[in-house]
Amino acid sequence: MGCSNSNPNASGEASGENGKRCCYSHADAARNVIDERRKLTRFATDVSETVGTPKVALVTAARSSTKKPVAATGCCCGLWFCWPRTAREKPKLESKPRREPFSECCTDESRASRHHLPGDDWLNSVVRHMWPTLSAYLTDVIIRHTEPALNEFPWPLRSAKFERERCHLGHIPIHVTDVSTAKLDQMTRTGEFHNLMIALELDWSGDSSLYIRASGAGFGICKVMLKGTLHLELVGMIAELPLFKGFRVFFQKTPEVDVEFQGMTAPLQIVRKKLSHLLASSLNDVMVLPNRCGWDWAEDVDILLIKRPCSEGILWLTLVKADDLPAMDFTMVGPPSSDPYAVLKCGAVRFQTSTHYKNLAPRFNKRFGLPIANSAQQQICVEIHDEDQMKEDDFIGSWEEDVSTIINEWRPKTKTVLLSDHTANRHHENTATAVGDTAAGNGKCRGRLTVKAEWTPVVMSKTWKANDVGAGLLYVGIYSATGHVSTDDEGSRADSQYFVKLQCRPGVIPDTGPDVLETWRRPPDELDKDQAQKLALLRKHNVPAEDQAEILGIDIEQMHHLLRMRGYVDSCDITWEQGFEFYVSEAQKAEVVIEIFQEIAHKIRRLGQCRRVVKDVLARDFLNDAATERFGAMTLKFRMQFRPFASVPEALKTQRSERGHNR
């Protein structure tokens, strides 16, 4: 037991009433230090109310050279206070210098692998450590979603397949150049969610190796380039672990994607551009708004509220006309001219006008309805191209604007904006400005575009009667299907794929999207290797299904699901978890036809069909109609919702007046 010359008095000096020295054990000394710190903290609080807020500094006894800490014993910490020069003056906040994390408790070996990384380097360090696992997952996602689209290649490459064992994304991890955060609110059918958004600016040029074989020959992708903003959103804050109900990942607009080839197709630029387009399209279908990748963390949350929530409304954008477009075609016969057409993009949604031949001031007069999934994050982009017959279409100019700016600041709703060149549009988010400004961002002006906008939100609460419902948003969510497997000699269970086709009729508002939609083609669900081994061992010893479920820590329904996935019973589960939207003009007359199909060896067979009338959905619940439906041997789980428009859109007024005039 050691002795200490410290006195528990606040003076911190070794002085006593009779000059006696007291011995304390280390434990008693530590308790005294804690008591003194509490007293000093209460003292600082009382003083701060009268003379200002003191600055509190924690120091260790070992580092204290100019000031002696209070009751310094062993490695205990002390406190001292200091006030600003003028007690009545409110002290200014000063930024504290960063200190190396774990600097007081790390050993020399562990400190070598833990460094303070300023800026965004800490996140890049995390990505670098995770890259071997993350790249394997991303490789599987790219192959799974891109391989079916290879059938769109020219004939010699139409049977192209990835060789999985030779595919990887290289050793260079994705690089994050900037990070920003924001808090967002999401209205759902179950209430309001408070979400946390993290935006990552990505700039990646990886040493990838994706090997493709077609028609007996092979070629490889030696480099993949990607640039864009990836959004990570933590959904639904809750006051218990894991603190959020779910997590989703998405791009608010299509990122820039390019590839470089090695092998026989290196000189074939058309193949490179085609594959770059396929990769971008695959990203659009999976994780560009309104599509998202998502995972649920809480048991009581609907996965579709995370992966595919209903849109906030529809933005009607009318491309009225374009003026002063530059000439892109030069011939010996006539004057220089262009064959312009317009492409309107918002996230993964894309519309295109017809071509106006030999016209530098086309009058488009075309209205489109853009579903807006997140008005605070999304952007509108209009590009003008010149159509060419013998070569790739020429780019003329483009205009970009935030959806929130159009909704909140456009007064009046019709504006003439400047078109910018492609270089400026790529490096500046909003390069085009209204006519009257000096320039279109930092780019060269490429003409003018007249645009008319109208915002029509959907009603989120029950403030209307079912009998008074007219136009609105019809949402159909497809969860999963369960049923018996039916195969023939030409295919097997592993080769079969399933998909669902949806058709809304009649009354889908024109130019808001197709009236026939399909899910992805999905094979039956598979077990992971660990679960499969455990299940096989339990069945080898003839353990009853109820006991198997208890040993595996799942309920009996999940146990039957595992048996179907493993193939121990003659049935399977297919999971889609996709949502679809139709914008209907008359909800009382609309109906949805749902069909489920099986594809084996390129042969498609319909398994069943059902009809759901929207009027019945309105009679039950204005937002909900969760149901299961039998399709022969298959059972489909889906959900239907309807939300009316807050006001009648101008597009519907025009459509109804034209209909009355024709009558």
Secondary structure, DSSP 4 states (H G I P E B T S, - for coil): -------SSTT-SS--SSS------HHHHHHHHHHHHHHHHHHHHHHHHHH-PPEEEEEETTT-SSSPPTT--TT-EEEEEE--SSSSSPPPP-PPPP--TTTTT--HHHHTT----TTTHHHHHHHHHHHHHHHHHHHHHHHHHHGGGGGGS-GGGTT-EE-GGG-B--S----EEEEEEEEEEEEETTEEEEEEEEEEEEEEEE--BEEEEETTEEEEEEEEEEEEEEEEEEEEE-SSTTSEEEEEEEESSPPEEEEEEEETTTT-HHHHHHHHHHHHHHHHHHHBTT--EEEE-STTS-HHHHHSPPPSEEEEEEEEEEESPPP-B--SSS--B--EEEEEEETTEEEEPPP-TT-SS----EEEEEEES-TTT-EEEEEEEE--SSSPPEEEEEEEEEHHHHHHH-SSSEEEEEEE-HHHHHH-TT---BTTSSSBTTBPEEEEEEEEEEEEEBP-SS-S-GGG--SEEEEEEEEEEEE-----TT--TTT-EEEEEEEEES-BPTTS--SEEEPPPBPPP---HHHHHHHHHHHHTT--HHHHHHHHT--HHHHHHHHHHHTSSS-EEEEEEEEEEEEES-GGG-EEEEEEEEEETTEEEEEEEEEEEHHHHHHH-SS--EEEEEETTEEEEEEEEEEEBSS--HHHHHHHHHHHHH-
